[in-house]
Amino acid sequence: MRFIVHLVLLAAFAALPFVIAQQPSIPMANPQSTRPALPMAIPSAPPPAQSPSKPPSSAPAKTPVPAVQPPAAPAEELDMTPTFRGGIQVVLVPTTVVDKRGETVNGLMPQDFVLYDNGKPQQVNRDVTILPLSFVIGIQRSSNVEKILPLIKKSGSVISDLLVGQDGEVAVMSFDHRVEVLQDFTRDLNKIDAALDKLKPGGMNNRVVDAVNQATFMLRHKKDRRKVILLISETLDRSSEAKPREVATNLQLHNIEVYTLNISRLVTRLTERREVPRPDPLPPGARPRVGVAPPDPTSQNQVTGAQGYGGDAIPAFVEMFRGVYGLFVRNPAELFTDFTGGREYSFITQRDLERAISRIGTEIRSQYVLSYVPNNKLEGGFHTIRVQVKREGLKVTTRPGYWMAGVPD
């Protein structure tokens, strides 16, 4: 048995070289192959070939020195100081000069005026009376002024006289519970008359402040022109959204003058169309009868004061409240004219209206519009203006001041 086992082992060892020769060779694992492969370097351009006529230099090769980059410029520091910009750089001061009799005085030069801004004397640069005129006419068309509208339509020719020079332009707008532009800026007198003919009575409201605010928006981008608003309306405002003080401030910021032709509320109250009485909420026979009056419905309504028959005291109380309120709060017309250096006029008849328009035109043409650059721009807020004339016996009327934000020099 042992002989057989030895024989098998001997045969196995004899066949082992033959089996190894038949299998493919497997390379041994390299311990460095487990490292991550480095990126292949891009070969640089070969150096230029040396001329064969010159022998190679025996001096040792110098190590190339990398070029020194200039230091980066330091980043500019951000200036965190707030910068203020004012809405006004050149201030226009419309000035009217009259004598003791109330007549306008012409022929004065800029050096004849002394102007103070917040008590500091200013340098009057020039008199800009030669600037062309741009003005907006705002007309109330509420239902209570229906009898006044024909008078305004007939005054178109007189209004056209306000065009100062050949470059003057006029825009016409109307307002009740809405503000509507009837005619944009034009120099054509026929278009002005056509716009006035479009006036028709509307609602009960009277948005005076909103109308002046719209006119300010139309005039604020007019450069190198005198800007005037002519307002023909009642002094009472109804249902405006804009605030009177804010609109007055915008007028001063944009150097806009306001003149008003005030419609008498007494005339409108007497000439306005009466509203149709509302029907009685109680059916006939349901209202208790009064024994001292006949039993017919008309007599009973007259005694009990039913709508349409009895006296209504509510309008009287409303007018009383408005009158008392006006003692403490200035109406928009007075506020706008005082803030801009304009003037108020009133009229009742056609002759009064034409005379007031002519006086406004005369005053605008004879005004001195002084201009100056304030030398106290650091003083933000309201700047008071005071103008004096270097002549005795003359009275000066001008705007009280203007608003300006602080502007550093």
KOLPA-115163 format. One record per residue (C-alpha): residue number from 1; chain; x, y, z. Coordinates in steps of 0.25 Angstrom, whole numbers, padded with zeros to 4 digits. Example, Ala and Ser with C-alpha at 12.3 -4.5 7.8 and 13.67 -1.06 7.14 Angstrom:
BEGIN
<drenmar 1,"A",<0049,-0018,0031>>
<drenmar 2,"A",<0055,-0004,0029>>
This chain:
BEGIN
<drenmar 1,"A",<0000,0000,0000>>
<drenmar 2,"A",<0011,0010,0003>>
<drenmar 3,"A",<0017,0006,-0010>>
<drenmar 4,"A",<0005,0011,-0017>>
<drenmar 5,"A",<0004,0024,-0010>>
<drenmar 6,"A",<0019,0027,-0013>>
<drenmar 7,"A",<0017,0024,-0027>>
<drenmar 8,"A",<0005,0034,-0028>>
<drenmar 9,"A",<0013,0045,-0022>>
<drenmar 10,"A",<0024,0043,-0031>>
<drenmar 11,"A",<0015,0044,-0043>>
<drenmar 12,"A",<0009,0057,-0038>>
<drenmar 13,"A",<0023,0063,-0036>>
<drenmar 14,"A",<0027,0059,-0050>>
<drenmar 15,"A",<0015,0065,-0057>>
<drenmar 16,"A",<0016,0079,-0049>>
<drenmar 17,"A",<0025,0086,-0059>>
<drenmar 18,"A",<0017,0083,-0070>>
<drenmar 19,"A",<0004,0089,-0064>>
<drenmar 20,"A",<0011,0102,-0060>>
<drenmar 21,"A",<0016,0103,-0074>>
<drenmar 22,"A",<0002,0102,-0080>>
<drenmar 23,"A",<-0004,0114,-0071>>
<drenmar 24,"A",<-0002,0129,-0075>>
<drenmar 25,"A",<0008,0137,-0067>>
<drenmar 26,"A",<0002,0147,-0057>>
<drenmar 27,"A",<0010,0159,-0054>>
<drenmar 28,"A",<0013,0161,-0039>>
<drenmar 29,"A",<0006,0173,-0033>>
<drenmar 30,"A",<0014,0185,-0031>>
<drenmar 31,"A",<0013,0192,-0017>>
<drenmar 32,"A",<0014,0206,-0024>>
<drenmar 33,"A",<0003,0204,-0034>>
<drenmar 34,"A",<-0007,0207,-0023>>
<drenmar 35,"A",<-0003,0221,-0022>>
<drenmar 36,"A",<-0012,0231,-0030>>
<drenmar 37,"A",<-0007,0235,-0044>>
<drenmar 38,"A",<-0001,0249,-0045>>
<drenmar 39,"A",<-0006,0258,-0056>>
<drenmar 40,"A",<0003,0257,-0068>>
<drenmar 41,"A",<0011,0269,-0070>>
<drenmar 42,"A",<0010,0276,-0084>>
<drenmar 43,"A",<0023,0277,-0090>>
<drenmar 44,"A",<0028,0291,-0092>>
<drenmar 45,"A",<0033,0296,-0105>>
<drenmar 46,"A",<0047,0292,-0109>>
<drenmar 47,"A",<0058,0303,-0107>>
<drenmar 48,"A",<0063,0309,-0120>>
<drenmar 49,"A",<0074,0302,-0126>>
<drenmar 50,"A",<0088,0308,-0125>>
<drenmar 51,"A",<0096,0312,-0137>>
<drenmar 52,"A",<0106,0302,-0141>>
<drenmar 53,"A",<0116,0313,-0144>>
<drenmar 54,"A",<0117,0317,-0129>>
<drenmar 55,"A",<0123,0307,-0120>>
<drenmar 56,"A",<0115,0304,-0108>>
<drenmar 57,"A",<0118,0312,-0096>>
<drenmar 58,"A",<0125,0306,-0084>>
<drenmar 59,"A",<0119,0315,-0074>>
<drenmar 60,"A",<0109,0308,-0065>>
<drenmar 61,"A",<0094,0310,-0068>>
<drenmar 62,"A",<0087,0320,-0060>>
<drenmar 63,"A",<0074,0316,-0052>>
<drenmar 64,"A",<0063,0324,-0058>>
<drenmar 65,"A",<0057,0335,-0048>>
<drenmar 66,"A",<0042,0336,-0049>>
<drenmar 67,"A",<0037,0350,-0052>>
<drenmar 68,"A",<0033,0358,-0040>>
<drenmar 69,"A",<0019,0362,-0041>>
<drenmar 70,"A",<0016,0377,-0037>>
<drenmar 71,"A",<0008,0378,-0024>>
<drenmar 72,"A",<-0007,0379,-0027>>
<drenmar 73,"A",<-0013,0392,-0025>>
<drenmar 74,"A",<-0021,0393,-0012>>
<drenmar 75,"A",<-0036,0393,-0013>>
<drenmar 76,"A",<-0042,0407,-0012>>
<drenmar 77,"A",<-0049,0408,0001>>
<drenmar 78,"A",<-0064,0410,0000>>
<drenmar 79,"A",<-0069,0424,0004>>
<drenmar 80,"A",<-0080,0421,0014>>
<drenmar 81,"A",<-0083,0436,0016>>
<drenmar 82,"A",<-0097,0439,0012>>
<drenmar 83,"A",<-0099,0449,0000>>
<drenmar 84,"A",<-0110,0458,0000>>
<drenmar 85,"A",<-0116,0464,-0013>>
<drenmar 86,"A",<-0126,0476,-0013>>
<drenmar 87,"A",<-0138,0478,-0021>>
<drenmar 88,"A",<-0134,0492,-0024>>
<drenmar 89,"A",<-0121,0498,-0029>>
<drenmar 90,"A",<-0126,0511,-0035>>
<drenmar 91,"A",<-0137,0518,-0028>>
<drenmar 92,"A",<-0147,0527,-0036>>
<drenmar 93,"A",<-0154,0538,-0028>>
<drenmar 94,"A",<-0165,0545,-0035>>
<drenmar 95,"A",<-0166,0559,-0029>>
<drenmar 96,"A",<-0176,0570,-0031>>
<drenmar 97,"A",<-0173,0585,-0029>>
<drenmar 98,"A",<-0184,0595,-0027>>
<drenmar 99,"A",<-0183,0610,-0023>>
<drenmar 100,"A",<-0192,0617,-0013>>
<drenmar 101,"A",<-0204,0618,-0023>>
<drenmar 102,"A",<-0203,0603,-0025>>
<drenmar 103,"A",<-0198,0604,-0039>>
<drenmar 104,"A",<-0187,0594,-0044>>
<drenmar 105,"A",<-0173,0600,-0045>>
<drenmar 106,"A",<-0165,0596,-0057>>
<drenmar 107,"A",<-0150,0598,-0061>>
<drenmar 108,"A",<-0143,0593,-0049>>
<drenmar 109,"A",<-0130,0585,-0051>>
<drenmar 110,"A",<-0125,0573,-0043>>
<drenmar 111,"A",<-0115,0582,-0036>>
<drenmar 112,"A",<-0127,0590,-0030>>
<drenmar 113,"A",<-0131,0578,-0022>>
<drenmar 114,"A",<-0126,0573,-0009>>
<drenmar 115,"A",<-0130,0558,-0006>>
<drenmar 116,"A",<-0128,0551,0007>>
<drenmar 117,"A",<-0129,0536,0009>>
<drenmar 118,"A",<-0131,0532,0023>>
<drenmar 119,"A",<-0126,0545,0027>>
<drenmar 120,"A",<-0113,0544,0018>>
<drenmar 121,"A",<-0111,0553,0006>>
<drenmar 122,"A",<-0111,0546,-0007>>
<drenmar 123,"A",<-0105,0550,-0021>>
<drenmar 124,"A",<-0116,0553,-0031>>
<drenmar 125,"A",<-0111,0547,-0044>>
<drenmar 126,"A",<-0121,0552,-0054>>
<drenmar 127,"A",<-0135,0556,-0057>>
<drenmar 128,"A",<-0142,0545,-0065>>
<drenmar 129,"A",<-0155,0553,-0069>>
<drenmar 130,"A",<-0151,0550,-0083>>
<drenmar 131,"A",<-0154,0535,-0081>>
<drenmar 132,"A",<-0166,0529,-0089>>
<drenmar 133,"A",<-0179,0526,-0081>>
<drenmar 134,"A",<-0185,0512,-0079>>
<drenmar 135,"A",<-0198,0512,-0071>>
<drenmar 136,"A",<-0209,0502,-0068>>
<drenmar 137,"A",<-0224,0507,-0067>>
<drenmar 138,"A",<-0232,0499,-0057>>
<drenmar 139,"A",<-0247,0501,-0057>>
<drenmar 140,"A",<-0257,0495,-0048>>
<drenmar 141,"A",<-0269,0489,-0055>>
<drenmar 142,"A",<-0278,0484,-0043>>
<drenmar 143,"A",<-0293,0484,-0045>>
<drenmar 144,"A",<-0294,0496,-0035>>
<drenmar 145,"A",<-0286,0505,-0044>>
<drenmar 146,"A",<-0295,0502,-0057>>
<drenmar 147,"A",<-0299,0517,-0058>>
<drenmar 148,"A",<-0284,0521,-0057>>
<drenmar 149,"A",<-0279,0513,-0068>>
<drenmar 150,"A",<-0285,0522,-0079>>
<drenmar 151,"A",<-0277,0534,-0074>>
<drenmar 152,"A",<-0264,0526,-0074>>
<drenmar 153,"A",<-0266,0521,-0088>>
<drenmar 154,"A",<-0268,0535,-0093>>
<drenmar 155,"A",<-0255,0540,-0087>>
<drenmar 156,"A",<-0246,0531,-0096>>
<drenmar 157,"A",<-0241,0543,-0104>>
<drenmar 158,"A",<-0237,0550,-0091>>
<drenmar 159,"A",<-0230,0538,-0086>>
<drenmar 160,"A",<-0222,0537,-0099>>
<drenmar 161,"A",<-0216,0551,-0095>>
<drenmar 162,"A",<-0208,0544,-0084>>
<drenmar 163,"A",<-0199,0538,-0094>>
<drenmar 164,"A",<-0186,0545,-0092>>
<drenmar 165,"A",<-0178,0546,-0105>>
<drenmar 166,"A",<-0179,0536,-0117>>
<drenmar 167,"A",<-0173,0524,-0109>>
<drenmar 168,"A",<-0184,0524,-0099>>
<drenmar 169,"A",<-0193,0512,-0097>>
<drenmar 170,"A",<-0206,0508,-0090>>
<drenmar 171,"A",<-0212,0495,-0085>>
<drenmar 172,"A",<-0227,0494,-0081>>
<drenmar 173,"A",<-0233,0485,-0071>>
<drenmar 174,"A",<-0246,0483,-0064>>
<drenmar 175,"A",<-0250,0476,-0051>>
<drenmar 176,"A",<-0262,0472,-0042>>
<drenmar 177,"A",<-0261,0458,-0036>>
<drenmar 178,"A",<-0250,0455,-0046>>
<drenmar 179,"A",<-0239,0463,-0053>>
<drenmar 180,"A",<-0239,0463,-0068>>
<drenmar 181,"A",<-0229,0470,-0078>>
<drenmar 182,"A",<-0237,0477,-0089>>
<drenmar 183,"A",<-0225,0482,-0096>>
<drenmar 184,"A",<-0210,0479,-0095>>
<drenmar 185,"A",<-0200,0490,-0096>>
<drenmar 186,"A",<-0202,0498,-0109>>
<drenmar 187,"A",<-0200,0512,-0115>>
<drenmar 188,"A",<-0212,0511,-0124>>
<drenmar 189,"A",<-0223,0521,-0119>>
<drenmar 190,"A",<-0234,0513,-0127>>
<drenmar 191,"A",<-0231,0500,-0119>>
<drenmar 192,"A",<-0232,0508,-0106>>
<drenmar 193,"A",<-0246,0513,-0110>>
<drenmar 194,"A",<-0250,0499,-0114>>
<drenmar 195,"A",<-0245,0494,-0101>>
<drenmar 196,"A",<-0254,0504,-0093>>
<drenmar 197,"A",<-0266,0500,-0102>>
<drenmar 198,"A",<-0265,0486,-0096>>
<drenmar 199,"A",<-0268,0491,-0082>>
<drenmar 200,"A",<-0281,0484,-0077>>
<drenmar 201,"A",<-0286,0482,-0063>>
<drenmar 202,"A",<-0283,0470,-0056>>
<drenmar 203,"A",<-0284,0464,-0042>>
<drenmar 204,"A",<-0285,0470,-0028>>
<drenmar 205,"A",<-0271,0469,-0024>>
<drenmar 206,"A",<-0260,0479,-0025>>
<drenmar 207,"A",<-0246,0473,-0025>>
<drenmar 208,"A",<-0238,0486,-0025>>
<drenmar 209,"A",<-0225,0481,-0018>>
<drenmar 210,"A",<-0225,0469,-0028>>
<drenmar 211,"A",<-0226,0478,-0040>>
<drenmar 212,"A",<-0214,0487,-0035>>
<drenmar 213,"A",<-0206,0474,-0032>>
<drenmar 214,"A",<-0209,0470,-0047>>
<drenmar 215,"A",<-0205,0483,-0052>>
<drenmar 216,"A",<-0192,0483,-0044>>
<drenmar 217,"A",<-0189,0469,-0050>>
<drenmar 218,"A",<-0191,0475,-0064>>
<drenmar 219,"A",<-0182,0487,-0062>>
<drenmar 220,"A",<-0171,0481,-0054>>
<drenmar 221,"A",<-0162,0477,-0066>>
<drenmar 222,"A",<-0163,0490,-0073>>
<drenmar 223,"A",<-0149,0496,-0073>>
<drenmar 224,"A",<-0145,0510,-0075>>
<drenmar 225,"A",<-0159,0515,-0075>>
<drenmar 226,"A",<-0168,0522,-0065>>
<drenmar 227,"A",<-0179,0513,-0060>>
<drenmar 228,"A",<-0193,0518,-0055>>
<drenmar 229,"A",<-0206,0512,-0051>>
<drenmar 230,"A",<-0219,0519,-0053>>
<drenmar 231,"A",<-0230,0513,-0044>>
<drenmar 232,"A",<-0244,0517,-0047>>
<drenmar 233,"A",<-0253,0510,-0036>>
<drenmar 234,"A",<-0259,0511,-0022>>
<drenmar 235,"A",<-0250,0512,-0010>>
<drenmar 236,"A",<-0256,0500,-0004>>
<drenmar 237,"A",<-0250,0486,-0007>>
<drenmar 238,"A",<-0258,0474,-0007>>
<drenmar 239,"A",<-0253,0459,-0008>>
<drenmar 240,"A",<-0238,0462,-0012>>
<drenmar 241,"A",<-0228,0451,-0009>>
<drenmar 242,"A",<-0216,0460,-0009>>
<drenmar 243,"A",<-0212,0467,0003>>
<drenmar 244,"A",<-0211,0483,0002>>
<drenmar 245,"A",<-0198,0484,0009>>
<drenmar 246,"A",<-0191,0474,0000>>
<drenmar 247,"A",<-0196,0480,-0012>>
<drenmar 248,"A",<-0192,0494,-0007>>
<drenmar 249,"A",<-0178,0489,-0005>>
<drenmar 250,"A",<-0177,0483,-0019>>
<drenmar 251,"A",<-0181,0496,-0024>>
<drenmar 252,"A",<-0170,0503,-0017>>
<drenmar 253,"A",<-0160,0492,-0021>>
<drenmar 254,"A",<-0163,0494,-0036>>
<drenmar 255,"A",<-0164,0509,-0036>>
<drenmar 256,"A",<-0179,0510,-0040>>
<drenmar 257,"A",<-0188,0522,-0037>>
<drenmar 258,"A",<-0203,0520,-0034>>
<drenmar 259,"A",<-0214,0531,-0037>>
<drenmar 260,"A",<-0228,0528,-0034>>
<drenmar 261,"A",<-0241,0534,-0039>>
<drenmar 262,"A",<-0251,0530,-0028>>
<drenmar 263,"A",<-0265,0527,-0031>>
<drenmar 264,"A",<-0274,0533,-0021>>
<drenmar 265,"A",<-0281,0523,-0013>>
<drenmar 266,"A",<-0293,0532,-0010>>
<drenmar 267,"A",<-0295,0532,-0025>>
<drenmar 268,"A",<-0294,0517,-0027>>
<drenmar 269,"A",<-0303,0515,-0015>>
<drenmar 270,"A",<-0314,0524,-0021>>
<drenmar 271,"A",<-0313,0519,-0035>>
<drenmar 272,"A",<-0310,0504,-0034>>
<drenmar 273,"A",<-0321,0495,-0038>>
<drenmar 274,"A",<-0329,0489,-0027>>
<drenmar 275,"A",<-0329,0474,-0025>>
<drenmar 276,"A",<-0341,0466,-0028>>
<drenmar 277,"A",<-0348,0462,-0015>>
<drenmar 278,"A",<-0347,0448,-0011>>
<drenmar 279,"A",<-0360,0440,-0010>>
<drenmar 280,"A",<-0367,0439,0004>>
<drenmar 281,"A",<-0362,0426,0010>>
<drenmar 282,"A",<-0376,0424,0017>>
<drenmar 283,"A",<-0387,0420,0008>>
<drenmar 284,"A",<-0400,0429,0007>>
<drenmar 285,"A",<-0408,0428,0020>>
<drenmar 286,"A",<-0397,0421,0028>>
<drenmar 287,"A",<-0392,0435,0034>>
<drenmar 288,"A",<-0400,0439,0046>>
<drenmar 289,"A",<-0409,0451,0043>>
<drenmar 290,"A",<-0409,0464,0050>>
<drenmar 291,"A",<-0422,0469,0055>>
<drenmar 292,"A",<-0420,0483,0053>>
<drenmar 293,"A",<-0418,0482,0038>>
<drenmar 294,"A",<-0427,0477,0027>>
<drenmar 295,"A",<-0427,0462,0025>>
<drenmar 296,"A",<-0422,0463,0010>>
<drenmar 297,"A",<-0407,0458,0008>>
<drenmar 298,"A",<-0402,0471,0003>>
<drenmar 299,"A",<-0406,0479,0016>>
<drenmar 300,"A",<-0401,0468,0025>>
<drenmar 301,"A",<-0387,0467,0018>>
<drenmar 302,"A",<-0386,0482,0020>>
<drenmar 303,"A",<-0389,0481,0035>>
<drenmar 304,"A",<-0380,0469,0038>>
<drenmar 305,"A",<-0369,0474,0029>>
<drenmar 306,"A",<-0368,0462,0020>>
<drenmar 307,"A",<-0357,0462,0009>>
<drenmar 308,"A",<-0361,0472,-0002>>
<drenmar 309,"A",<-0370,0480,0006>>
<drenmar 310,"A",<-0364,0484,0020>>
<drenmar 311,"A",<-0352,0492,0022>>
<drenmar 312,"A",<-0339,0485,0022>>
<drenmar 313,"A",<-0329,0491,0032>>
<drenmar 314,"A",<-0317,0481,0029>>
<drenmar 315,"A",<-0311,0490,0018>>
<drenmar 316,"A",<-0311,0502,0027>>
<drenmar 317,"A",<-0304,0494,0038>>
<drenmar 318,"A",<-0294,0489,0027>>
<drenmar 319,"A",<-0291,0504,0023>>
<drenmar 320,"A",<-0289,0508,0037>>
<drenmar 321,"A",<-0279,0497,0040>>
<drenmar 322,"A",<-0271,0500,0027>>
<drenmar 323,"A",<-0271,0515,0031>>
<drenmar 324,"A",<-0266,0512,0045>>
<drenmar 325,"A",<-0256,0502,0039>>
<drenmar 326,"A",<-0251,0512,0030>>
<drenmar 327,"A",<-0247,0522,0041>>
<drenmar 328,"A",<-0237,0512,0046>>
<drenmar 329,"A",<-0232,0505,0034>>
<drenmar 330,"A",<-0228,0513,0021>>
<drenmar 331,"A",<-0235,0509,0008>>
<drenmar 332,"A",<-0227,0503,-0003>>
<drenmar 333,"A",<-0227,0516,-0011>>
<drenmar 334,"A",<-0222,0524,0000>>
<drenmar 335,"A",<-0211,0514,0003>>
<drenmar 336,"A",<-0206,0512,-0011>>
<drenmar 337,"A",<-0205,0527,-0014>>
<drenmar 338,"A",<-0198,0531,-0001>>
<drenmar 339,"A",<-0188,0520,-0003>>
<drenmar 340,"A",<-0185,0523,-0017>>
<drenmar 341,"A",<-0186,0538,-0018>>
<drenmar 342,"A",<-0199,0538,-0026>>
<drenmar 343,"A",<-0211,0546,-0023>>
<drenmar 344,"A",<-0226,0543,-0021>>
<drenmar 345,"A",<-0237,0550,-0029>>
<drenmar 346,"A",<-0252,0549,-0028>>
<drenmar 347,"A",<-0263,0551,-0039>>
<drenmar 348,"A",<-0278,0551,-0040>>
<drenmar 349,"A",<-0281,0557,-0054>>
<drenmar 350,"A",<-0275,0555,-0067>>
<drenmar 351,"A",<-0269,0569,-0066>>
<drenmar 352,"A",<-0262,0565,-0053>>
<drenmar 353,"A",<-0257,0553,-0059>>
<drenmar 354,"A",<-0250,0559,-0071>>
<drenmar 355,"A",<-0245,0571,-0062>>
<drenmar 356,"A",<-0238,0560,-0052>>
<drenmar 357,"A",<-0232,0553,-0064>>
<drenmar 358,"A",<-0226,0565,-0070>>
<drenmar 359,"A",<-0220,0569,-0056>>
<drenmar 360,"A",<-0214,0556,-0055>>
<drenmar 361,"A",<-0208,0557,-0069>>
<drenmar 362,"A",<-0203,0571,-0066>>
<drenmar 363,"A",<-0196,0566,-0053>>
<drenmar 364,"A",<-0190,0554,-0059>>
<drenmar 365,"A",<-0184,0563,-0071>>
<drenmar 366,"A",<-0179,0574,-0061>>
<drenmar 367,"A",<-0173,0564,-0051>>
<drenmar 368,"A",<-0158,0563,-0047>>
<drenmar 369,"A",<-0154,0549,-0047>>
<drenmar 370,"A",<-0141,0549,-0039>>
<drenmar 371,"A",<-0132,0537,-0039>>
<drenmar 372,"A",<-0121,0533,-0030>>
<drenmar 373,"A",<-0113,0521,-0025>>
<drenmar 374,"A",<-0114,0519,-0010>>
<drenmar 375,"A",<-0100,0521,-0003>>
<drenmar 376,"A",<-0106,0514,0010>>
<drenmar 377,"A",<-0110,0500,0004>>
<drenmar 378,"A",<-0105,0493,0017>>
<drenmar 379,"A",<-0118,0499,0024>>
<drenmar 380,"A",<-0129,0489,0020>>
<drenmar 381,"A",<-0143,0491,0023>>
<drenmar 382,"A",<-0151,0504,0020>>
<drenmar 383,"A",<-0144,0516,0015>>
<drenmar 384,"A",<-0150,0529,0016>>
<drenmar 385,"A",<-0149,0540,0005>>
<drenmar 386,"A",<-0149,0555,0007>>
<drenmar 387,"A",<-0147,0565,-0004>>
<drenmar 388,"A",<-0144,0579,-0003>>
<drenmar 389,"A",<-0143,0591,-0013>>
<drenmar 390,"A",<-0132,0601,-0012>>
<drenmar 391,"A",<-0143,0612,-0014>>
<drenmar 392,"A",<-0152,0618,-0004>>
<drenmar 393,"A",<-0167,0618,-0005>>
<drenmar 394,"A",<-0168,0605,-0012>>
<drenmar 395,"A",<-0176,0592,-0008>>
<drenmar 396,"A",<-0170,0579,-0011>>
<drenmar 397,"A",<-0179,0566,-0012>>
<drenmar 398,"A",<-0172,0552,-0013>>
<drenmar 399,"A",<-0173,0538,-0009>>
<drenmar 400,"A",<-0170,0535,0006>>
<drenmar 401,"A",<-0160,0524,0003>>
<drenmar 402,"A",<-0157,0510,-0001>>
<drenmar 403,"A",<-0153,0496,0003>>
<drenmar 404,"A",<-0140,0490,0001>>
<drenmar 405,"A",<-0132,0478,0006>>
<drenmar 406,"A",<-0118,0481,0011>>
<drenmar 407,"A",<-0107,0480,0000>>
<drenmar 408,"A",<-0092,0480,0004>>
<drenmar 409,"A",<-0083,0488,-0004>>
